[in-house]
Amino acid sequence: MPLHVNGLALAESKRTLYRITTGIDDTPDSLLDPRYWVHVAKQLRVDDRLEVMAFDRSWFAEILVVEVGAGGFGGARMAMISVTLLTNQAEIEKPAENEVRWGGPKSKWQAVRITDKKVLQDGFETKDEAADWIAERSKLAA
């Protein structure tokens, strides 16, 4: 049977989207305990959604309000939509300190410090030779 016209409504008119940050010791499982919501349950409606950011930004969850007033003590029952661990171990590259530059027919390829444009070494026959010299110098400094 096709959807009746009354079955279509703007989501914003039927539910509210909230954003919360948890307490320091809260876990995604804490969100499923109806007692967790006792102080804010009066503001919630069935079908509201909550975006939940962990205190330390280690995880993010999305939950749905299933029941308000759950347990006879004014809490709320939630359903977990998703939990995502927020990890990224990507290393940020240190900006280059030196660059290779053409110094003209007499100086040829040069290794130059970027900050003050000081020529550290010149006379390289190829650009690759200058780049290798910079790489070797960087290894020694590390």
VOPAGU-2260 file (C-alpha; in pm, 1 decimal, decimal comma):
REM VOPAGU-2260
SITE   aa  ch    i         X         Y         Z
SITE  MET   A    0       0,0       0,0       0,0
SITE  PRO   A    1     141,3     347,4     -87,1
SITE  LEU   A    2     234,6     601,2     179,0
SITE  HIS   A    3     -54,5     823,3     285,1
SITE  VAL   A    4       1,6    1200,5     249,5
SITE  ASN   A    5     -16,3    1244,2     629,4
SITE  GLY   A    6     285,7    1013,6     664,6
SITE  LEU   A    7     517,6    1275,7     516,0
SITE  ALA   A    8     628,2    1563,9     741,2
SITE  LEU   A    9     927,9    1786,1     790,8
SITE  ALA   A   10    1158,5    1614,2    1039,9
SITE  GLU   A   11    1218,1    1945,6    1217,6
SITE  SER   A   12     848,8    1965,8    1306,9
SITE  LYS   A   13     844,0    1615,6    1456,5
SITE  ARG   A   14    1171,7    1597,8    1646,6
SITE  THR   A   15    1454,6    1807,3    1785,2
SITE  LEU   A   16    1826,9    1751,3    1736,8
SITE  TYR   A   17    2035,7    1812,2    2048,9
SITE  ARG   A   18    2411,1    1817,3    2104,3
SITE  ILE   A   19    2560,2    1719,9    2440,5
SITE  THR   A   20    2904,9    1665,7    2588,6
SITE  THR   A   21    2932,7    1385,9    2843,6
SITE  GLY   A   22    3087,3    1390,8    3188,4
SITE  ILE   A   23    3446,7    1279,2    3231,0
SITE  ASP   A   24    3363,6     919,3    3334,3
SITE  ASP   A   25    3069,0     858,8    3099,4
SITE  THR   A   26    3079,1     585,3    2836,6
SITE  PRO   A   27    2847,0     504,2    2546,0
SITE  ASP   A   28    2679,9     246,6    2774,3
SITE  SER   A   29    2600,5     524,9    3023,7
SITE  LEU   A   30    2370,8     678,3    2763,6
SITE  LEU   A   31    2146,2     371,7    2766,4
SITE  ASP   A   32    2067,9     394,2    3139,0
SITE  PRO   A   33    1731,7     574,7    3179,3
SITE  ARG   A   34    1856,1     730,0    3506,3
SITE  TYR   A   35    2129,4     915,5    3313,9
SITE  TRP   A   36    1859,9    1140,0    3162,0
SITE  VAL   A   37    1656,1    1216,6    3476,4
SITE  HIS   A   38    1753,5    1587,3    3490,0
SITE  VAL   A   39    1678,1    1664,1    3124,6
SITE  ALA   A   40    1399,9    1417,4    3038,1
SITE  LYS   A   41    1129,1    1686,3    3061,7
SITE  GLN   A   42    1292,9    1863,9    2767,3
SITE  LEU   A   43    1295,0    1550,5    2549,8
SITE  ARG   A   44    1029,3    1404,6    2321,1
SITE  VAL   A   45    1005,2    1061,1    2165,6
SITE  ASP   A   46    1199,2    1055,1    1835,5
SITE  ASP   A   47    1436,0    1337,3    1937,4
SITE  ARG   A   48    1794,8    1271,8    1837,8
SITE  LEU   A   49    2105,5    1351,4    2036,7
SITE  GLU   A   50    2459,7    1395,0    1911,3
SITE  VAL   A   51    2688,0    1301,1    2198,3
SITE  MET   A   52    3054,0    1402,9    2221,3
SITE  ALA   A   53    3271,8    1235,0    2483,3
SITE  PHE   A   54    3431,4    1470,8    2734,2
SITE  ASP   A   55    3778,4    1385,1    2601,5
SITE  ARG   A   56    3663,2    1368,7    2237,1
SITE  SER   A   57    3757,4     998,9    2222,5
SITE  TRP   A   58    3417,6     891,3    2085,0
SITE  PHE   A   59    3099,3    1029,9    1929,7
SITE  ALA   A   60    2754,1     872,9    1948,7
SITE  GLU   A   61    2414,5     932,8    1797,7
SITE  ILE   A   62    2110,2     823,2    1997,8
SITE  LEU   A   63    1731,4     828,0    1961,0
SITE  VAL   A   64    1477,7     895,9    2236,9
SITE  VAL   A   65    1250,9     590,5    2259,0
SITE  GLU   A   66    1055,1     671,1    2575,3
SITE  VAL   A   67    1033,0     966,6    2813,9
SITE  GLY   A   68     944,0     911,1    3180,1
SITE  ALA   A   69    1092,0     561,4    3174,4
SITE  GLY   A   70    1119,7     363,9    3497,8
SITE  GLY   A   71     864,8     573,1    3689,1
SITE  PHE   A   72    1135,6     816,9    3804,9
SITE  GLY   A   73    1136,0    1058,3    3513,9
SITE  GLY   A   74    1427,9     924,7    3310,0
SITE  ALA   A   75    1437,1     849,0    2939,9
SITE  ARG   A   76    1503,5     534,4    2742,3
SITE  MET   A   77    1737,9     566,1    2445,7
SITE  ALA   A   78    1835,1     358,2    2145,1
SITE  MET   A   79    2191,0     371,6    2014,7
SITE  ILE   A   80    2209,3     463,0    1646,8
SITE  SER   A   81    2587,3     469,7    1618,7
SITE  VAL   A   82    2910,1     502,9    1813,8
SITE  THR   A   83    3231,7     610,1    1645,5
SITE  LEU   A   84    3576,2     605,4    1803,6
SITE  LEU   A   85    3752,6     928,8    1720,6
SITE  THR   A   86    4109,1     823,0    1663,3
SITE  ASN   A   87    4357,0     948,6    1411,3
SITE  GLN   A   88    4722,2     861,6    1451,7
SITE  ALA   A   89    4833,4    1050,7    1142,1
SITE  GLU   A   90    5158,5    1233,6    1197,9
SITE  ILE   A   91    5187,0    1596,8    1103,4
SITE  GLU   A   92    5492,8    1660,4     895,4
SITE  LYS   A   93    5736,1    1916,4    1022,8
SITE  PRO   A   94    5765,8    2203,5     774,8
SITE  ALA   A   95    6080,1    2204,9     566,6
SITE  GLU   A   96    6364,2    2415,8     703,9
SITE  ASN   A   97    6568,5    2419,1     384,8
SITE  GLU   A   98    6501,0    2425,9      13,3
SITE  VAL   A   99    6686,8    2374,1    -312,2
SITE  ARG   A  100    6722,5    2678,0    -535,7
SITE  TRP   A  101    6904,5    2758,5    -860,6
SITE  GLY   A  102    7178,3    3012,9    -788,0
SITE  GLY   A  103    7283,5    3080,8   -1146,4
SITE  PRO   A  104    7566,6    2945,3   -1363,9
SITE  LYS   A  105    7838,1    3025,6   -1108,3
SITE  SER   A  106    7671,5    2905,1    -784,7
SITE  LYS   A  107    7464,9    2634,9    -957,5
SITE  TRP   A  108    7219,9    2446,9    -730,9
SITE  GLN   A  109    7209,2    2567,3    -371,6
SITE  ALA   A  110    7081,1    2445,5     -35,8
SITE  VAL   A  111    6908,6    2746,2     122,4
SITE  ARG   A  112    6764,9    2793,5     473,7
SITE  ILE   A  113    6404,3    2907,6     426,1
SITE  THR   A  114    6376,4    3136,6     731,5
SITE  ASP   A  115    6654,1    3379,8     642,6
SITE  LYS   A  116    6737,9    3275,2     283,5
SITE  LYS   A  117    7097,4    3198,3     384,8
SITE  VAL   A  118    7284,9    2979,4     136,7
SITE  LEU   A  119    7409,4    2679,5     335,0
SITE  GLN   A  120    7595,4    2512,4      47,8
SITE  ASP   A  121    7619,1    2579,0    -324,1
SITE  GLY   A  122    7792,1    2440,5    -630,9
SITE  PHE   A  123    7580,2    2126,2    -666,3
SITE  GLU   A  124    7573,5    2001,4   -1025,6
SITE  THR   A  125    7214,3    1873,3    -999,8
SITE  LYS   A  126    6903,3    1960,1    -804,3
SITE  ASP   A  127    6896,1    1603,3    -669,3
SITE  GLU   A  128    7248,9    1639,0    -527,0
SITE  ALA   A  129    7140,1    1947,5    -332,6
SITE  ALA   A  130    6824,4    1771,1    -209,7
SITE  ASP   A  131    7030,8    1470,2     -97,3
SITE  TRP   A  132    7269,7    1701,6      90,4
SITE  ILE   A  133    6974,5    1862,8     271,9
SITE  ALA   A  134    6825,4    1520,1     355,0
SITE  GLU   A  135    7157,6    1394,5     493,8
SITE  ARG   A  136    7202,1    1709,8     702,3
SITE  SER   A  137    6846,8    1669,4     839,5
SITE  LYS   A  138    6922,0    1310,1     945,9
SITE  LEU   A  139    7235,4    1421,3    1131,1
SITE  ALA   A  140    7043,7    1697,8    1311,2
SITE  ALA   A  141    6771,4    1457,2    1428,0
